Amino acid sequence: MAQGPLRVAMVGHGFMGAAHSQAWRTAPRFFDLAVEPEMSVIVGRDPGRTEAARQQYGWRAASTDWRAVVADPDIDVVDVVSPGSSHVEIAIAALEAGKHVLCEKPLANTVAEAEAMTAAATAAAERGVRAMVGFSYRRVPAIGLARQLVQAGRLGTVRQVRALYLQDWLADAEGPMTWRLDKALAGSGSLGDIGAHAIDLVEHVTGAALGSVSGTLETFVTERPLLADGVGLSGTASTERGQVTVDDAAFFLGRLRGGAADGAIGTFEATRYATGRKNGLTLEISGSDGAIQFDLESMNELRFYDATAPAGEQGFRRILVTEPEHPYMAAWWPTGHLIGYEHTFSHQVKDFVDAITNGTDPSPSFAEGLHVQRVLDAVERSAADGSSWTAIP
C-alpha cells in the first residue's frame, strides 16, 4: 500500500461528509504522509444529491450502492459518516472485505452493535486491517497539550472533572424534525450526539475511565413538524408532526478509575437547548497541584493554573497553543496564527493514515468506542430506573 495511493470511499455526505472531505483533501498537502489518500468514491442514497456532493467536495466518482463500493477491490479505506443506525452493517462489511475503516462517533446505536463492530475490528486487525472512531476533538492541539500536562503530573492528584457540551439549535420548539431526533436512526439525542465527545475528552486527557454513573435525561419537546420528505432531511414543512424519541438534555455524575484521575469524580452535561450557546464544549480538570480549563469556542487557547507557584504569582494563565512545539502545529502557520474546527479532521486523517502505513493500532479504537457506548447505555439505564449509581462493564 505504501507504493501507491490509498483509495478512499466515503459513505454519507451531510455535515460530517463535508468535514471529512475537507480533511482527506487537505491532510496530504500539509503533513508528510507515506501514502497519498485518493478521494475515489462518495456514496449516498439520492443520486442527485450524491452527485452534487461529489462535485462540491471533489470526489472522483459517486455511487448509491455502498455494498458494491465496499466489495470493490480497488477501495482501500471506507469512511463511514452516515447516520448511526447504518454504522454496524457498513463497518462490519468493510472490515470483512479487508478495508480499513474510519467510523464517525458514536460508534453505534447500541452496545450490542458496538460489540459486534469491535469483534469485527479485532478479527480484521489480525490481518493488518485498521479501524478507528472519529472523536475529532482529541485532535485539537490545546487538548493535546492538556493531556501532556496531566500525564506529566503538572496537576498532581486529579480530584474533579467538569465537562459540558452546550448547544441551542433545538431551542425553537417549532423547528423541524430531523433524523437526529429519531432514536431508531440516531440511537440517542444530546447524550450520544455531543455527550459522547465530553466523555471521550475526559477519558483521553486524564487516561482514566468512567467506572460508574448516575444520570438524568429530559425531553422538552416531544413532537416537531415534519418536512416534506417526512424525516427532516430536505424540503418544506408539512402539516404532520413527528415524535421526538430521544433526549434533549443529559446530565450525569461519574466516578473515574485508573490513569491520572483514579478516584476522581466528574460532572457531565450535554444539551441542545442551552439558549445562546452555539458550540460550547468546555472541559475543566482540577488537581492538587493545578488545574486546566479549555473552551472550544476559544480552541487555540488553554488556561493553566499552577498551584505550586508562590501565592503572589498564582492565577489561571492563558497559553496560546500555536507554537511548533504544540501537537500538530508545526505543519500549519507561523506562531500566533490560529487554526479552526476543520483542522481537527485533517489531524484525524493524518493519524489514521500513519497508523495504516506504520502497521500500528490507531486510537480511539473500536474498543474505546465500545467503552463510550457502554457509558452512554449506563447513563440511559440510570435515568430510566432512577438508580443512584450504575456500574459500567
C-alpha positions in Angstrom: 0.0 0.0 0.0 2.9 2.3 0.6 3.7 2.1 -3.1 0.5 3.5 -4.4 -2.4 5.8 -3.4 -4.7 5.0 -0.5 -8.1 4.9 -2.3 -10.9 6.1 0.0 -14.7 5.7 -0.2 -16.9 7.8 2.0 -20.4 6.7 2.9 -22.6 9.7 3.6 -22.3 13.3 2.5 -24.0 15.6 5.1 -22.3 17.8 7.6 -19.7 15.3 8.6 -19.2 14.4 4.9 -18.2 18.0 4.3 -15.8 18.0 7.2 -14.2 14.6 6.2 -13.9 15.6 2.6 -12.0 18.7 3.6 -9.7 16.6 5.7 -9.0 14.0 3.0 -8.2 16.8 0.6 -6.1 18.9 2.9 -4.1 16.5 5.2 -1.7 15.3 2.5 -0.9 18.9 1.5 0.4 19.8 5.0 1.6 16.5 6.5 4.3 14.2 5.2 2.2 11.1 4.7 3.7 7.9 3.5 0.9 7.4 1.0 -1.4 9.8 -0.9 -5.1 9.4 0.0 -7.2 9.4 -3.1 -10.8 10.6 -2.8 -12.2 7.8 -5.0 -16.0 7.4 -4.3 -18.7 9.2 -2.4 -21.8 7.2 -1.5 -25.3 8.4 -0.8 -28.9 7.4 -1.1 -30.2 10.0 -3.5 -28.4 10.1 -6.9 -28.9 13.8 -7.5 -27.7 14.9 -4.1 -24.8 12.5 -4.1 -23.6 13.7 -7.5 -23.9 17.3 -6.3 -21.8 16.4 -3.2 -19.2 14.7 -5.4 -18.8 17.8 -7.5 -18.7 20.2 -4.5 -16.3 18.2 -2.3 -14.0 16.9 -5.1 -14.6 13.1 -5.1 -13.7 11.2 -8.3 -17.0 9.2 -8.6 -20.4 8.9 -6.9 -22.5 5.8 -6.1 -25.8 4.9 -4.4 -24.7 1.3 -3.7 -22.4 1.1 -0.6 -22.3 -2.7 -0.8 -20.8 -2.6 -4.3 -18.3 0.1 -3.2 -17.3 -2.0 -0.1 -16.8 -5.0 -2.3 -14.7 -3.1 -4.9 -11.1 -4.4 -4.7 -9.8 -1.0 -5.8 -11.0 0.6 -2.5 -8.6 0.6 0.5 -10.5 2.7 3.1 -14.1 3.1 3.9 -15.0 6.3 5.8 -18.5 6.0 7.5 -20.2 9.3 8.1 -23.8 8.2 7.7 -26.4 8.1 10.5 -25.6 5.9 13.5 -28.2 3.2 12.5 -26.1 2.3 9.5 -22.7 2.1 11.1 -22.8 -1.5 12.2 -23.7 -3.0 8.8 -21.4 -0.9 6.7 -18.4 -1.1 9.1 -18.5 -4.8 9.6 -18.9 -5.5 5.8 -16.0 -3.2 5.1 -13.7 -4.8 7.7 -14.6 -8.3 6.5 -13.8 -7.2 2.9 -10.3 -6.1 4.1 -10.9 -2.4 4.1 -9.6 0.0 6.8 -12.5 1.8 8.4 -12.8 5.2 9.9 -16.3 5.5 11.6 -17.9 8.6 13.0 -18.9 8.7 16.6 -20.7 7.4 18.5 -19.6 4.0 17.2 -23.1 2.6 17.0 -26.6 3.0 18.3 -26.5 0.2 20.9 -23.9 -1.7 23.0 -24.7 -4.9 21.1 -23.9 -3.2 17.8 -20.7 -1.7 19.1 -19.7 -5.1 20.5 -20.2 -6.7 17.1 -18.2 -3.9 15.4 -15.4 -4.3 17.9 -15.2 -8.0 17.4 -15.0 -7.5 13.6 -12.3 -4.9 14.1 -10.3 -7.3 16.4 -10.5 -10.0 13.8 -9.6 -7.7 11.0 -6.5 -6.4 12.9 -5.0 -9.8 12.8 -5.0 -9.4 9.0 -3.4 -5.9 9.2 -6.7 -4.1 8.7 -7.1 -1.0 10.9 -10.2 0.6 12.4 -10.7 4.0 14.2 -13.5 6.0 15.7 -13.8 9.7 14.7 -13.6 11.5 18.0 -12.1 14.5 16.2 -11.8 16.8 19.3 -9.0 14.7 20.6 -7.0 16.3 17.7 -7.4 19.9 18.9 -3.8 21.0 19.7 -4.9 22.6 23.0 -6.4 19.3 24.1 -3.2 17.5 23.2 -1.3 20.0 25.4 -3.8 19.5 28.2 -3.2 15.7 28.0 0.6 16.3 28.1 0.3 18.5 31.3 -1.9 15.9 33.1 0.2 13.0 32.1 3.4 14.8 33.2 1.8 15.3 36.7 1.6 19.0 36.5 -1.9 18.9 38.1 -0.9 16.5 40.8 -3.7 14.2 42.0 -6.7 14.8 39.9 -9.8 15.2 42.1 -12.6 16.6 39.9 -13.5 17.0 36.3 -16.3 19.1 34.7 -17.3 18.6 31.1 -20.2 20.5 29.4 -21.3 20.5 25.8 -23.9 23.2 25.3 -25.7 24.0 22.0 -29.1 25.7 21.3 -30.0 24.7 17.7 -33.2 22.9 19.0 -34.4 25.7 21.3 -37.1 26.6 18.9 -40.0 24.2 19.7 -41.3 24.6 16.1 -38.1 23.7 14.5 -38.4 20.7 12.1 -38.0 17.1 12.9 -34.6 15.6 11.8 -33.1 12.2 11.9 -31.1 13.1 15.0 -34.4 13.2 16.9 -35.3 9.7 15.9 -33.9 7.0 18.3 -34.1 4.4 15.5 -31.7 6.4 13.4 -29.6 8.3 16.0 -29.5 5.9 19.0 -29.8 8.8 21.5 -30.1 12.5 21.5 -27.8 15.1 23.1 -26.3 12.3 25.2 -24.8 10.4 22.3 -24.5 13.2 19.7 -22.4 15.6 21.8 -22.2 14.0 25.3 -20.1 11.3 23.8 -17.4 13.9 23.0 -17.4 15.1 26.6 -16.9 11.5 27.8 -14.1 10.8 25.4 -12.3 14.0 26.1 -12.3 13.5 29.9 -11.0 9.9 29.5 -8.4 10.9 26.8 -6.9 13.8 28.7 -6.8 12.0 32.1 -6.1 8.5 31.0 -8.8 7.3 33.3 -12.1 5.5 32.5 -15.6 6.1 33.9 -16.5 3.2 36.2 -20.0 4.2 37.3 -22.5 7.0 36.5 -25.7 8.4 37.8 -27.8 10.3 35.2 -30.9 12.2 34.3 -32.3 12.7 30.8 -35.0 15.1 29.7 -37.0 15.6 26.6 -38.5 19.1 26.5 -40.3 19.0 23.1 -42.0 15.7 22.3 -43.1 16.4 18.7 -42.0 18.5 15.9 -43.2 19.4 12.4 -42.1 17.0 9.6 -40.6 18.2 6.5 -41.9 17.2 3.1 -39.8 14.1 2.9 -41.0 13.0 6.3 -37.7 12.7 8.0 -36.4 16.3 8.1 -33.7 15.9 5.6 -34.9 18.3 3.0 -38.0 20.1 1.6 -40.5 22.4 3.2 -42.5 21.8 6.4 -45.7 19.7 6.2 -48.7 19.8 8.5 -47.8 16.5 10.0 -45.8 16.1 13.2 -43.2 13.5 14.2 -42.5 12.1 17.6 -39.2 13.0 19.2 -37.9 9.8 20.7 -34.5 10.9 22.1 -33.3 13.0 25.0 -33.0 16.8 24.6 -30.7 17.2 27.6 -28.5 14.8 29.6 -26.9 15.4 33.0 -24.8 12.8 34.9 -22.3 12.3 37.6 -19.4 10.0 37.1 -16.6 8.2 39.1 -13.3 7.7 37.3 -10.9 4.8 37.8 -7.2 4.4 36.7 -4.9 6.8 35.0 -4.1 10.2 36.4 -7.6 10.6 37.8 -8.2 7.4 39.7 -10.9 8.0 42.3 -11.9 11.4 40.8 -15.5 12.5 40.4 -16.9 14.3 37.5 -20.0 16.2 36.3 -21.1 16.0 32.7 -23.8 17.9 30.8 -25.0 17.7 27.2 -27.9 19.7 25.8 -29.1 21.2 22.5 -31.4 23.6 24.4 -28.8 25.9 26.1 -30.1 29.2 24.7 -27.3 31.4 23.4 -24.7 28.6 23.3 -23.8 27.6 19.7 -21.0 25.0 20.2 -19.9 25.4 23.8 -17.7 22.5 24.7 -15.8 23.2 27.9 -13.5 21.0 30.0 -12.0 21.8 33.4 -9.8 19.4 35.4 -8.8 20.2 39.0 -5.9 18.6 40.8 -3.9 19.0 44.0 -1.1 20.9 42.2 -3.0 22.8 39.5 -5.9 22.9 37.0 -6.6 23.3 33.3 -9.6 24.8 31.5 -10.5 24.5 27.8 -13.3 26.1 25.8 -13.9 25.0 22.2 -15.1 28.5 21.3 -11.5 29.6 22.0 -10.0 26.5 20.7 -6.4 27.9 20.2 -6.1 28.6 24.0 -5.6 26.6 27.1 -5.8 28.0 30.6 -3.4 26.6 33.2 -3.3 27.2 36.9 -0.1 26.3 38.8 -0.9 25.8 42.5 2.8 25.2 43.3 3.8 28.7 42.3 4.3 31.4 45.0 0.9 32.7 46.3 1.5 36.1 44.8 2.0 34.6 41.3 -0.9 32.2 41.2 -3.8 32.6 38.8 -5.0 31.0 35.6 -2.7 32.0 32.8 -3.6 31.9 29.1 -1.4 29.7 26.8 -1.8 30.5 23.1 -1.4 27.0 21.6 0.2 27.9 18.3 3.8 27.1 18.8 5.5 24.5 16.6 6.2 22.5 19.9 2.5 22.1 20.4 0.7 19.0 19.0 0.2 19.2 15.2 1.0 22.9 14.9 4.4 22.6 13.2 2.5 21.6 10.0 0.5 24.8 9.8 1.1 28.5 10.2 3.7 30.7 12.0 3.4 31.2 15.7 0.3 33.2 16.7 -1.7 32.3 13.6 -4.9 30.4 14.5 -6.4 27.2 13.2 -10.0 26.1 13.3 -12.6 23.4 13.6 -11.8 21.8 10.3 -8.1 21.2 11.2 -9.1 18.6 13.7 -10.4 16.4 10.9 -7.1 16.8 9.0 -5.2 15.8 12.1 -7.5 12.8 12.3 -6.7 11.7 8.7 -3.0 12.2 9.4 -3.1 9.9 12.4 -5.3 7.3 10.7 -3.1 7.2 7.6 0.1 7.0 9.7 -1.4 4.0 11.6 -2.3 2.2 8.4 1.2 2.7 6.9 3.1 2.1 10.1 1.1 -1.0 10.9 0.0 0.2 14.3 -3.3 0.3 16.0 -5.0 3.7 15.8 -6.7 5.5 18.7 -9.5 5.8 19.5 -10.0 2.2 18.6 -13.4 0.5 18.2 -12.8 -1.0 21.6 -12.6 2.6 23.0 -15.7 3.5 21.1 -17.4 0.4 22.6 -16.5 1.7 26.1 -18.1 5.1 25.4 -21.2 3.3 24.1 -21.3 1.4 27.4 -21.1 4.7 29.3 -24.0 6.1 27.2 -26.0 3.0 27.9 -25.3 3.1 31.7 -26.5 6.8 31.8 -29.7 5.8 30.0 -30.3 2.9 32.4 -29.6 5.0 35.4 -32.0 7.7 34.2 -34.7 5.2 33.3 -34.8 3.3 36.7 -33.8 6.2 38.9 -30.8 4.3 40.4 -28.2 6.3 42.3 -25.2 4.7 40.5 -25.0 2.3 37.6 -21.7 0.4 37.0 -20.1 0.3 33.6 -18.9 -3.1 32.5 
